[in-house]
Every structure is written in C-alpha cells, then in structure tokens.
Amino acid sequence: VQLQASGGGLVQAGGSLRLSCAASGRFGRYAMGWFRQAPGKKRKWIACINRSDDDRTYLDSVKGRFTASRDNAKNTVYLQMDSLKPEDTAVYYCSADETEWCGVGHYWGEGTLVTVSS
C-alpha cells in the first residue's frame, strides 16, 4: 500500500486542522496509524484506527483533542486536530499495518508539517 499525507500548515494555538492520508491498494485490510515527529525528537505514535473500523486508541496527550477516522470507500484516513497547542508542532505521518491493530508501521507515507504558533 502507498500512503500520502496532506493537510498540514500553520495554525494559531487553539485552532484546528484536518489531516488526510490517501492510500492505494486494499485499504480495508489495514489498521491505520498516525505518528508525529517533533524537531529533534523521535517519531511517536499518536493514534490508531483498527482494521474493523470499530475502535480507536490515542496517545494521552492528544486524547479528547484529536479524532481519527477512516473512509474505506475513499481509501482515506483522517486526523481531525482541535485545540492545537504549540507542542503539537511536528511532521505528521500516516502508517498502515496488515493486522487488526496498529504496530510499528509496516508502510509509511511522506509526512505533512504542522506548525502551531503561540
């Protein structure tokens, strides 16, 4: 599967962005994850939608502010980000694992940069 994230940009603290990740291949076979990498830090997992699309998990620091969703008909996964904080500034990546739940990310797309100004 090939992945391409988009939708990043510059936003003020408290604002919102919606990221998209378009996928090729048999999208419904994959658990879809979102990761981010802040400047000078390691890439970190932040959200997962399971393959069955009936559950999600989130990193505690984004829980209640970020919402992951998927549209299997459009082969696209989304990350709605609300109440953004400067510490959310990072390059955001989507990933795919051919399992029920996300792993370390077997497939990756190019990231999209999100910058949150204070």
N, C-alpha and C positions, 0 to 999 in steps of 0.2 A: 504494500500500500504506500502511496506517496501522499505527503501531507504538506499543506501550505497555510501558515497562519497569517492573519491580516487584522487590521483594525486598530493597531496601536497609534499612539500620538501623544501630544502634550495636553495635559488637563490640570486644572487647579485642584488643590486639596478639597475634598468634599464632592467632587464631580464624579461623573460616570463615563465608562467606556464599555463597548461590547466588542470582544474579540471573536473572530471566526476562524475556523480551521477547516478547509476543504480537503476532502480525501478522495483518492481514487480507489479502485478495487472493491472488494466485497466488504463494505463498511460495517455491515451488521455483524460481522464475525469478530469485531474488535472491541475490547474495553478501551475507552479513550481517556487520556490523562492530560492535565495541564501542569507545566512546570514553569519555573522562572529562575532567572539568574541575575542577581543584582551585581553592580560593579564591584569587582574584587572578591566576589563570593562564589561558592559552588552552586551549581544548579540544584534547585529544590523542588520537590513535588508539592503541588498546592491543591489539586482537585482531581477526582476520578468519577467517571460515569461508567457503570458496569455494562457489560455487553447486552444484558437483558433490558437495559434502559429502565430499570425499576428502582434504582438506588444510586446514591452519590455519597462520596466522602470528601471532606475538606480538611486542609490544614487549619488548626485552631485560629491562627491569626487572621484568616480570611473568612471564617465561618460567620454567616449572618450578613456578610457584605458581598460576597461573590456567589454567583449561581451558575452552575454548569448545566448545559442541556445539549441534546442532540436531535437532529432531524435526519433520520435514516433515509427518507425519500430524497433528500438533497445531499446526502453524503457529507454532512457538515456538523461540526460540534461547535458550541458557542461557550463563551465565558462572559457573563454579564458582571461587571465590576462596578459597584456602587460605593459611596462614601470613601473614595480613594484617599490614601494617605501618602505623604512623601516617601515613606518606607516601602511602598508598593512599586516604586520605580525599579524597573528591571526589563530585561528581554524575556518575553513570554514565548513558550514553545508548547506545541501540542505533541502528543505521543500516542502510539497505538500498540496494544499487546493482544495477541490472538488467544486470549484467556477471558474468563468471566470478569476478573478484576484486573486493575492496572498492576503492572510490575514495574521494572526499572525503565521500561520503554524500549520495545524492540525496534520500532520505527519512529523516526523523528522528522519533523519538518523544519524549515528555516524559521527563526523566531521573528517576533514583531516587538518593537521597542515601545514601552510605555514609560512616560516621564510625568511625574506628578509634582507640580510646583507648590511651594508653601505660601 
